[in-house]
Amino acid sequence: MDVELQILKHLARDDHPTVAIVDEYCAEYKDLFKEVRNYECFKYLHLGIISTLKRKSLPEIAKVVSINSAQSLHHFLANSNWSVDKLKQRRLSRLKKALDGNAITVVIDETGDRKKGKKTDYVARQYLGSVGKVDNGIVSVNAYGVYSNITFPLSVKVFKPKGTLKEGDKYQTKIELASEIITELIEDGFNIELVLADSLYGESSQFIRKLTEYNLAYVVAIRSNHGVWLPAGQRVRANKWCKFSRRFSNQKSETRYIREIVYGKKRPITYWEITTDPETMPENSTSFIMTNLQGNLKKTLGDLYGLRTWVEYGFRQCKQELGWTDYRFTNFQHIERWWEIIFCVYTMISLNSPVFLDLNKSCQLETEIQEDSSVDFSNHKQWNHECGWKNILNNLRLIIQPLLLFWLIYPWLNIFPNSHLLLGFNHLIAAMNQFKPCYASG
């Protein structure tokens, strides 16, 4: 081999392009991956995870993105040299920049996923919310943000049961993990206007003290038998039920009933009951709530607490649509990398929502460019014109569809060459690359 070929062999090559909308989002993470192959795997995982695959296993993703073997994706997650902490910080910086100082609601909750066997790190018999009972699985404490009814992932910390601790591990309760997440988000500079959590955290004085320490407003669930110390001579009384309209994100509304439970004299923290039927108070549709919000809350508290359902919605999207539990790793360091990649994909979808695009002043210029273009993507019969997270995911799947279909049939074009079909796909993929929503980077 002559000298010139030896030099060319060791020159850094450019990464293979995919679809512009994915390439442009991933570009802001590019410097975190020293090798171009790792950066390509990062992009391929984004394509595979937002695809319509029912199970997002690495072998299935490899087939969809036309990789000969899933080994390269496995190596990227298990052995390659990149930092999950730096990736998380870059993602949070993207979100913070996109929010541009606007206040968000933070929802804290834990999720449990069933896992067989005992080889996977931090798997133990414990309560799993996904199945509603004690079973073998892994549990994590999660924080999601909500802005104008669009959810986005913030942080996740795995719960490590005492019997599963490894050398160097420190046992932390779920309350301590949640408190740690709140501290990190404050230190990262997020503007938090409200914190929502279920009764596990609402019944924890330690968690409430942490929120009070940062002067954060909160609405938390409490148990129906929640107790409050009262001075002698004071009593508990329940105010009259008030009817209000509970408005959902799809603009539909249902009738609910709310009343305040007053423990002795009025105090900064108030207690409420919300139900669908004040006569029977059905267990599955009655909530007991504690809050430090002030003012006339009868008409607003129900909707504010209702935002907590967005956590369940967010987890459902992650698990069902993005493959949160589809990993086949046993080492938690590898699982943590998979979870953070899922969070990166989730963030990409959220940033493409009209809510976030409207926060970016450069959207006006980008809109003018698209209006001048002869391509109108919304004419596709499967295009979804709603503004929800699932609707945005549907449209992104349509944008990447031509490239994935091309990769699917390309092996046949090697056997039965067809220049017209090849040229047609080339034109179609080029058209998809014209779809470029604006991001916070402008």
Phi, psi and omega in degrees: 000130182284174186296320183297318179293322177296320178294314181298325182298328185259001175287141178292130179264162175282153177288150178289131179288153175241254175246139188307318184295326177282317180300318183291322177293314184290338184301329182283356174253358192302320184290349179281349181243115185290326183257140183296327179297321178294319178295322177296320177297322176302316179289319180298322178295323176299316179297314182294323183288326179272358179289177183274009177306133178287323178240120185269052175283156182299319177299321180289321177296319180300320178296317183295320183265014173063044172259135184299325182219146177282358184299324181294323177292320177297317179298320181300319183277330188258329190233342186286161188265090172209155188259123178291329179293319178293323177297317179297315180296323178294319179296315179296325177295321177299315180296314182297321178293320179293323180289333175054043176086354180292145183284146180233161170261133179252130180246125181252133177198165176245153177227146179235138181237132182291134177222133180279157174076186182234008185278334182285134181303138173064020173271132180204169174284115183202170182290129179244115181298331183294333179246353176071026180199174176283129180202176179281122181183184180243139185238140177226151174260129187235150174235125175243147174260152175230126175224117180050046176069013171252126180268153175208146184281143178246300186208155176218138176226131182282141175273128184250100178302151185303323182284357183245002185297140177255172179300127181094348178283150175239128180291130176226136176287167177297326177297316180295321178295317179295318178297322178295320178297316179301314180300315181296320180293321177296315180294331178283350175095015177286140179269100185260120179261341183200143176240131178242141179203161180275187189292337176303319181271327178296330180273001183261113177295330179296316180291318179297321177297322179297317178295320179294324179302324181261012179055043181265136172286147181214152170226113186232149176283150174227165179286156180295337179259025180303134182250147177228132179288131180238140173296159179301138177093347178264153184226169177263134177222150179249128177285173181290151176291140175238134179275138175217165181259115179275113183264131181261171184296335179273014178073000174281159182220154177223154180281133175229169179231141183222145173210153179266139174256117185257120178264100180069231180276161177299141182217167183300329178263129181242159185233139187220156170240137177231132183210165175270340182214106183290345180280310184260339181045066181303138187299321185279356179225027176237130182237144174247127194230145174236138182210155172254009175293147182246167178101190179279101188263357187299327184265345187246333187296323180299317179291322180297313180292331179298340178298338181298335177296342178293337175294311178301320178297314181298314179296323180296320178295315180300314186285313185279320187264325187251356173081040182305322184255013186273007179287157177235038178260156174246337179277127185294331178301324178285320177298318180299322177295318178298315180300319182290325174298317177301317179296324177296316178295316179302317180297319179302317181294316180298320181292343177271001179285150177305329180301312180284324179297326180291338178287343184263117182297333181288352178301326182298316179293317181296322180296319179298321179296316182291328180292329179284342181284150179280353182269122175240097186296331185289354177285348177299134186294340178260005180292136181256124185265001177282171188250008181285166182299315181295327178293319178296318178300317179303315182290322177295325177296325177293324181292321182274351186302313181301319180294317180295322177293321178298315178298328182292318185264353185303321177302328178289330179290337174288330180272318179239082184303138179213095185295326180293317179294320179297316180294322179297316177297322180299317179293320182293317179294322177298323178294320179298329181288351176279346178279101186226081174298152182278154178238177181298337180287344182077000000 
